[in-house]
Amino acid sequence: MFNKILRQPVMNRVLYALIPSLLVSIYCFGWRVLLIVFISNLSAYLTEYLFLRSKKNAKVSMAVFVTGSLLAFTLPPTIPLWIAALGSAVAILFGKMVFGGFGLNIFNPAILGRTFIYVSFPQQMTITWAKPFTGFPGGFAQFTAGSDMITGATILGHFRNTGAYLYGFKDAFLGTIPGSLGETSALLIILAGIYLIITKTAKWQPMLSTLLSILFFSWVFAPAENPFYLLVSGGALFGIVYMTTDPVSQSKGKYAIWVYGLLIGFLTVLIRQKSLFYEGFMFALLITNALMPIIEYGIDKYLIPMKAEKKA
């Protein structure tokens, strides 16, 4: 069963990049974090295995563990384990296998699973948040997050509702704030992004274009506020590094890839500022994934060649 795994070094490097953030998340919220990640990965693996078991010589791809881990990192530390398992199964089945398996999906599976959980179980995703442990040994000496919970909106929701910062920039940057597992440390996420670029695991273009787009449109929609604070106080930075760079669902066009990041950033800020949802990145990425085939065709296969012909 577990010997039918397609080894993929690129996917291994993504998992390596997640390890520092995982350790900080355990420090902040306890060892239950590791259980959430394990359950999410187990569910993802079993879903793909059961789907492929009737096919001769078919192997489960290492990408399944990337999907399971990324999904887990988008969930709060208090999420019921069965919801994490269900979301992971949905991510693999409807985000990947229905399109034909690895390399054929048009949507990012982890974000699709996260969106399913967010829409189906909003109370478990948005109502209560665990306060992170502080001081040594922190969560390394605890299994679950402390009993001291915060009821209400996240740091982004509090800011939009009141215009006040719930935590300082330093806390948001280092990750000592309530939130999902992947929001633990913006610093470590940035370092992970650099590692992925240096090792040629991920392209830098979608990271840079999405980052600049979010900063620019944050300034446009809220010119009086610090756009860098809005960037590090939600899940957008995690999504920029790990989700926009998905080699399967990201734009493949030389020029369209810049439009890809620009559109994700614009929609993220627009949804944050003007909709009922405080965190718009997941919807922005799914919408952009759906639009990219026609955008790629329009830019890289029609517009650019047409301009080249006119110059000639």
Protein Blocks (a to p, Z undefined) as FASTA:
>chain_A
ZZmcccdfklmmmmmmmmmmmmmmmmmnojklmmmmmmmmmmmmmmmmmmmmmpghiacd
fklmmmmmmmmmmpcfklcfklmmmmmmmmmmmmmmmnnpghiafbdfklmmmmmmmmmm
mmlmmmpccdddedjekjmlpfbdcfbdcedddfklmmmmnopafbdfklmmnopagddf
klmpmmlmmmmmmmmmmnomacfklmmmmmmmmmmmmmmmmmmbcfklmmmmmmklmmmm
mmmmomklmcfbfklmmmmmmmmmmmmmmmmmmmmbfblklmmmmmmmmmmmmmmmmmmm
mmmmmmmmmmZZ
